[in-house]
Amino acid sequence: MSNSIFCPDGAQTFFNSEFQEAYHSKIGPITESLHKFVAPCEDILKQSFSREVKILDLFFGLGYNSGVVIDFIYKLGNNPSISITAIEKDRNIIEKIKEIKVPKSYIKWKKLLQDLEQRNYIEYEKIKIKLIVDDIFNALKSIENNTYDIIFFDPFSFKVAPQFWTEEFLLSIFKLLSKGGRLTTYSGLKRIEKLAIDNGFNVIRIDAIGKKNHSLCVENGRE
């Protein structure tokens, strides 16, 4: 890991020297997470006021996707019930959560997530977060299909980490979605869209933000 990056939304991210890529878009980690990952799942998240919504946060990194989804759901109402399983191989990036500069509105959630440095399970009211620190291919072996209502799929790009974008791996992730569940990702790759459609999943294109291309939401609409 090398230089830190301060973004227009007031949040800080980092540049990964191993992959030669920043953890987040230049528009800012909070803005990106809200637009590309969280907001497309609003109707599912509203169900957390009547039942537990299960979320899988893949490539957890600095935790912005989990933090933003918690912030988002509390803005919709009180006492939501959410269970988040977060997977991240690099414990060093978890340790950076306590250091990042964020807007005042996000500080509460940063402080919650930084506790994952010391323990791999935390609770806040009816919010549960379990962190698995492991290689993602190993970590996913113990997860059954049709488990999660929402999956955040946020690895480094196909250009620098093609192993996370193979058809076999992507399809194994799609199958973890429960009926009606959604996977969101920043990528708009046509091969992802085709793979999903060819295997009976629905695809929603999320409008671009900034100068980037659209992103994708894959929905399990299969019977």
Salt bridges, closest charged atoms under 4 A:
GLU32 OE2 - LYS36 NZ 3.51
GLU42 OE2 - LYS46 NZ 3.60
ASP43 OD1 - ARG182 NH1 2.65
GLU52 OE2 - LYS128 NZ 3.88
ASP71 OD2 - LYS75 NZ 3.03
GLU99 OE1 - LYS96 NZ 3.43
ASP115 OD2 - ARG119 NH2 3.69
GLU117 OE1 - LYS98 NZ 3.13
ASP149 OD2 - ARG51 NH1 3.26
GLU193 OE1 - ARG205 NH2 3.20
ASP198 OD2 - LYS194 NZ 2.64
GLU219 OE2 - ARG182 NE 3.14
